[in-house]
């Protein structure tokens, strides 16, 4: 939110509500017949520490919907503290266990500490983590964490920084990954006639998707 405000400051009027949404108004050359609201959410999925074991490992739960298979061996970050999501080594699993995907609550985060008190010096139960994924660019394409919905925020920022033919409202909303909470509150505040959501979603140009669907069928 603070970063977005730095980028849009001076290009529009804006305020921040009690839920943390940015509600901006862009003055255009004309006033439209209908009030339009454009929305992009600022939050992303993540993890929350739920328990620290005696040997310094961190048990966790997910914030937002994350498939368990997406968690295995991922690098994560609690602020400046880096960690890796681990699971029971395959050498120690039974044949039956190898056929099942572990639940998030069966996994742990290792930040390199081997004692509970050492881990507690760096973080505590209730602290949240994000995926530590580097930004990469190649041939005009990018990979990064939380493109859902940083890409929507980027488009909305550019619209606010550009000249507009018509007035419009722009909202950067919170808590979308928990159920559209911020957008609902922002919509009641703006009270638009129509809303357009700028959202990052699944890629539709991956051949493997078609193969998977055929197998499932």
C-alpha positions as a Markdown table, in Angstrom:
| # | Residue | x | y | z |
|---|---|---|---|---|
| 1 | Unk | 0.0 | 0.0 | 0.0 |
| 2 | Unk | 2.7 | 2.5 | 0.9 |
| 3 | Unk | 4.6 | 1.7 | -2.3 |
| 4 | Unk | 1.4 | 2.2 | -4.4 |
| 5 | Unk | 0.7 | 5.5 | -2.7 |
| 6 | Unk | 4.2 | 6.8 | -3.6 |
| 7 | Unk | 3.5 | 6.0 | -7.3 |
| 8 | Unk | 0.0 | 7.5 | -7.5 |
| 9 | Unk | 0.5 | 10.5 | -5.3 |
| 10 | Unk | 0.0 | 13.7 | -7.3 |
| 11 | Unk | -1.9 | 11.9 | -10.1 |
| 12 | Unk | -5.2 | 11.5 | -8.3 |
| 13 | Unk | -7.2 | 12.1 | -5.1 |
| 14 | Unk | -7.0 | 9.2 | -2.7 |
| 15 | Unk | -7.8 | 8.0 | 0.8 |
| 16 | Unk | -7.2 | 4.9 | 2.9 |
| 17 | Unk | -10.2 | 3.4 | 4.7 |
| 18 | Unk | -10.2 | 1.4 | 8.0 |
| 19 | Unk | -9.7 | -1.9 | 6.3 |
| 20 | Unk | -6.6 | -0.6 | 4.5 |
| 21 | Unk | -8.1 | -0.2 | 1.0 |
| 22 | Unk | -6.8 | 2.7 | -1.2 |
| 23 | Unk | -9.8 | 4.5 | -2.7 |
| 24 | Unk | -8.7 | 6.8 | -5.5 |
| 25 | Unk | -10.5 | 9.2 | -7.8 |
| 26 | Unk | -9.1 | 10.1 | -11.2 |
| 27 | Unk | -10.5 | 13.3 | -12.7 |
| 28 | Unk | -10.9 | 13.0 | -16.4 |
| 29 | Unk | -11.8 | 15.4 | -19.2 |
| 30 | Unk | -15.5 | 14.5 | -19.0 |
| 31 | Unk | -17.9 | 13.2 | -16.4 |
| 32 | Unk | -19.4 | 9.9 | -17.4 |
| 33 | Unk | -23.1 | 9.1 | -17.3 |
| 34 | Unk | -22.4 | 6.1 | -15.0 |
| 35 | Unk | -20.0 | 5.9 | -12.0 |
| 36 | Unk | -17.2 | 3.4 | -12.8 |
| 37 | Unk | -14.9 | 1.6 | -10.3 |
| 38 | Unk | -11.8 | -0.3 | -11.3 |
| 39 | Unk | -10.4 | -2.7 | -8.6 |
| 40 | Unk | -7.2 | -4.6 | -8.1 |
| 41 | Unk | -6.2 | -6.4 | -4.9 |
| 42 | Unk | -3.0 | -5.7 | -3.0 |
| 43 | Unk | -2.7 | -8.8 | -0.8 |
| 44 | Unk | -1.2 | -12.2 | -1.7 |
| 45 | Unk | -1.4 | -15.7 | -0.3 |
| 46 | Unk | 1.1 | -16.6 | 2.4 |
| 47 | Unk | 1.8 | -18.7 | 5.5 |
| 48 | Unk | 1.4 | -18.1 | 9.3 |
| 49 | Unk | 3.5 | -19.7 | 12.0 |
| 50 | Unk | 1.3 | -21.8 | 14.3 |
| 51 | Unk | 3.9 | -23.6 | 16.5 |
| 52 | Unk | 7.6 | -23.9 | 17.1 |
| 53 | Unk | 9.0 | -27.3 | 17.9 |
| 54 | Unk | 11.6 | -28.1 | 20.5 |
| 55 | Unk | 14.2 | -28.5 | 17.7 |
| 56 | Unk | 13.5 | -25.1 | 16.2 |
| 57 | Unk | 11.3 | -26.0 | 13.3 |
| 58 | Unk | 8.2 | -24.0 | 12.5 |
| 59 | Unk | 4.8 | -25.5 | 11.9 |
| 60 | Unk | 2.4 | -23.4 | 9.8 |
| 61 | Unk | -0.9 | -23.0 | 8.2 |
| 62 | Unk | -1.8 | -21.3 | 4.9 |
| 63 | Unk | -3.4 | -17.9 | 4.4 |
| 64 | Unk | -5.6 | -18.0 | 1.4 |
| 65 | Unk | -5.9 | -21.1 | -0.9 |
| 66 | Unk | -2.6 | -22.8 | -1.6 |
| 67 | Unk | -2.4 | -26.3 | -2.9 |
| 68 | Unk | -0.1 | -28.6 | -0.8 |
| 69 | Unk | 2.0 | -29.7 | -3.8 |
| 70 | Unk | 2.9 | -26.0 | -4.4 |
| 71 | Unk | 4.5 | -25.8 | -0.9 |
| 72 | Unk | 7.1 | -28.6 | -1.1 |
| 73 | Unk | 10.7 | -27.4 | -0.9 |
| 74 | Unk | 9.7 | -23.8 | -1.4 |
| 75 | Unk | 11.8 | -21.0 | -0.1 |
| 76 | Unk | 9.8 | -18.6 | 2.2 |
| 77 | Unk | 10.6 | -15.4 | 4.1 |
| 78 | Unk | 9.5 | -14.1 | 7.5 |
| 79 | Unk | 10.6 | -10.5 | 7.1 |
| 80 | Unk | 14.3 | -10.8 | 6.6 |
| 81 | Unk | 14.4 | -14.4 | 7.9 |
| 82 | Unk | 14.7 | -17.0 | 5.2 |
| 83 | Unk | 13.5 | -20.6 | 5.4 |
| 84 | Unk | 12.7 | -23.7 | 3.4 |
| 85 | Unk | 9.6 | -25.8 | 3.6 |
| 86 | Unk | 10.5 | -29.4 | 4.4 |
| 87 | Unk | 8.7 | -32.7 | 4.7 |
| 88 | Unk | 9.5 | -36.2 | 6.0 |
| 89 | Unk | 12.4 | -37.5 | 3.8 |
| 90 | Unk | 11.2 | -39.9 | 1.1 |
| 91 | Unk | 13.6 | -42.5 | 2.5 |
| 92 | Unk | 11.6 | -42.5 | 5.8 |
| 93 | Unk | 8.1 | -42.6 | 4.3 |
| 94 | Unk | 6.0 | -45.8 | 3.9 |
| 95 | Unk | 4.8 | -47.0 | 0.5 |
| 96 | Unk | 1.3 | -45.7 | 1.5 |
| 97 | Unk | 2.6 | -42.3 | 2.4 |
| 98 | Unk | 4.3 | -41.9 | -0.9 |
| 99 | Unk | 0.9 | -42.2 | -2.7 |
| 100 | Unk | -0.5 | -39.2 | -0.8 |
| 101 | Unk | 0.2 | -35.5 | -0.9 |
| 102 | Unk | 1.0 | -34.1 | 2.6 |
| 103 | Unk | -1.2 | -31.5 | 4.1 |
| 104 | Unk | 0.2 | -28.1 | 4.9 |
| 105 | Unk | -0.1 | -28.9 | 8.6 |
| 106 | Unk | 2.2 | -31.9 | 8.1 |
| 107 | Unk | 5.0 | -29.8 | 6.7 |
| 108 | Unk | 7.5 | -27.5 | 8.5 |
| 109 | Unk | 9.7 | -24.5 | 7.8 |
| 110 | Unk | 13.4 | -24.8 | 8.6 |
| 111 | Unk | 15.2 | -21.5 | 9.2 |
| 112 | Unk | 18.5 | -23.1 | 10.3 |
| 113 | Unk | 17.9 | -23.2 | 14.0 |
| 114 | Unk | 18.1 | -26.4 | 16.0 |
| 115 | Unk | 16.6 | -25.1 | 19.3 |
| 116 | Unk | 13.2 | -23.6 | 20.0 |
| 117 | Unk | 14.7 | -20.6 | 21.9 |
| 118 | Unk | 17.0 | -19.8 | 18.9 |
| 119 | Unk | 14.0 | -19.7 | 16.5 |
| 120 | Unk | 12.0 | -17.6 | 19.0 |
| 121 | Unk | 14.7 | -14.9 | 18.9 |
| 122 | Unk | 13.9 | -14.4 | 15.2 |
| 123 | Unk | 10.2 | -14.8 | 15.0 |
| 124 | Unk | 7.1 | -15.9 | 17.0 |
| 125 | Unk | 3.9 | -17.8 | 16.5 |
| 126 | Unk | 1.5 | -15.6 | 14.5 |
| 127 | Unk | 4.2 | -14.1 | 12.3 |
| 128 | Unk | 3.5 | -14.4 | 8.6 |
| 129 | Unk | 5.6 | -15.5 | 5.7 |
| 130 | Unk | 5.6 | -15.0 | 1.9 |
| 131 | Unk | 7.2 | -17.0 | -0.8 |
| 132 | Unk | 10.8 | -15.9 | -1.6 |
| 133 | Unk | 10.6 | -16.1 | -5.4 |
| 134 | Unk | 13.0 | -14.0 | -7.4 |
| 135 | Unk | 11.9 | -11.7 | -10.2 |
| 136 | Unk | 13.0 | -12.9 | -13.6 |
| 137 | Unk | 12.6 | -11.5 | -17.1 |
| 138 | Unk | 13.2 | -13.1 | -20.4 |
| 139 | Unk | 12.1 | -12.2 | -23.9 |
| 140 | Unk | 9.4 | -9.8 | -22.6 |
| 141 | Unk | 8.0 | -12.3 | -20.2 |
| 142 | Unk | 8.3 | -12.4 | -16.4 |
| 143 | Unk | 8.1 | -14.7 | -13.5 |
| 144 | Unk | 7.7 | -13.5 | -9.9 |
| 145 | Unk | 5.7 | -14.1 | -6.8 |
| 146 | Unk | 2.2 | -12.7 | -6.4 |
| 147 | Unk | 1.5 | -11.7 | -10.0 |
| 148 | Unk | -2.0 | -12.3 | -8.7 |
| 149 | Unk | -2.5 | -9.5 | -8.3 |
| 150 | Unk | 0.6 | -7.3 | -8.7 |
| 151 | Unk | -0.1 | -7.3 | -12.4 |
| 152 | Unk | -3.6 | -5.8 | -11.8 |
| 153 | Unk | -2.2 | -3.2 | -9.5 |
| 154 | Unk | 0.5 | -2.2 | -12.1 |
| 155 | Unk | -2.2 | -1.7 | -14.8 |
| 156 | Unk | -4.3 | 0.3 | -12.4 |
| 157 | Unk | -1.3 | 2.5 | -11.4 |
| 158 | Unk | -0.6 | 3.2 | -15.0 |
| 159 | Unk | -4.2 | 4.2 | -15.7 |
| 160 | Unk | -4.1 | 6.6 | -12.7 |
| 161 | Unk | -0.8 | 8.2 | -14.0 |
| 162 | Unk | -2.2 | 8.7 | -17.5 |
| 163 | Unk | -4.6 | 11.2 | -18.8 |
| 164 | Unk | -8.2 | 10.0 | -18.7 |
| 165 | Unk | -11.1 | 10.8 | -21.0 |
| 166 | Unk | -13.6 | 10.2 | -18.2 |
| 167 | Unk | -13.7 | 10.4 | -14.4 |
| 168 | Unk | -13.3 | 7.0 | -12.7 |
| 169 | Unk | -12.7 | 5.5 | -9.3 |
| 170 | Unk | -9.8 | 3.1 | -8.6 |
| 171 | Unk | -9.6 | 0.9 | -5.6 |
| 172 | Unk | -6.6 | -1.1 | -4.4 |
| 173 | Unk | -8.3 | -3.6 | -2.1 |
| 174 | Unk | -7.2 | -5.8 | 0.8 |
| 175 | Unk | -8.0 | -9.4 | 1.9 |
| 176 | Unk | -9.1 | -10.7 | -1.5 |
| 177 | Unk | -7.4 | -14.0 | -0.8 |
| 178 | Unk | -9.6 | -14.4 | 2.3 |
| 179 | Unk | -12.8 | -13.8 | 0.4 |
| 180 | Unk | -13.1 | -10.4 | -1.4 |
| 181 | Unk | -13.5 | -8.6 | 2.0 |
| 182 | Unk | -11.7 | -5.4 | 1.0 |
| 183 | Unk | -13.4 | -5.1 | -2.4 |
| 184 | Unk | -16.8 | -5.4 | -0.8 |
| 185 | Unk | -16.1 | -2.7 | 1.7 |
| 186 | Unk | -14.6 | -0.4 | -1.0 |
| 187 | Unk | -17.6 | -1.0 | -3.3 |
| 188 | Unk | -20.0 | 0.1 | -0.6 |
| 189 | Unk | -17.9 | 3.3 | -0.1 |
| 190 | Unk | -17.7 | 4.2 | -3.8 |
| 191 | Unk | -21.2 | 2.9 | -4.7 |
| 192 | Unk | -20.5 | 2.5 | -8.4 |
| 193 | Unk | -22.9 | 1.8 | -11.2 |
| 194 | Unk | -20.4 | -0.8 | -12.6 |
| 195 | Unk | -17.1 | -2.3 | -11.6 |
| 196 | Unk | -14.3 | -3.8 | -13.5 |
| 197 | Unk | -11.8 | -6.1 | -11.8 |
| 198 | Unk | -8.2 | -6.3 | -12.9 |
| 199 | Unk | -7.0 | -9.7 | -11.8 |
| 200 | Unk | -4.2 | -12.2 | -12.4 |
| 201 | Unk | -5.5 | -15.7 | -13.0 |
| 202 | Unk | -4.4 | -19.0 | -14.4 |
| 203 | Unk | -2.4 | -19.2 | -17.7 |
| 204 | Unk | -4.4 | -20.4 | -20.7 |
| 205 | Unk | -1.5 | -21.0 | -23.0 |
| 206 | Unk | 0.1 | -24.0 | -21.4 |
| 207 | Unk | -0.1 | -27.3 | -23.3 |
| 208 | Unk | 0.1 | -29.4 | -20.1 |
| 209 | Unk | -3.3 | -28.0 | -19.0 |
| 210 | Unk | -5.0 | -29.7 | -22.0 |
| 211 | Unk | -3.1 | -32.9 | -21.3 |
| 212 | Unk | -4.1 | -32.9 | -17.7 |
| 213 | Unk | -7.7 | -32.3 | -18.5 |
| 214 | Unk | -7.7 | -35.2 | -21.0 |
| 215 | Unk | -6.2 | -37.5 | -18.4 |
| 216 | Unk | -8.8 | -36.5 | -15.8 |
| 217 | Unk | -11.6 | -37.0 | -18.3 |
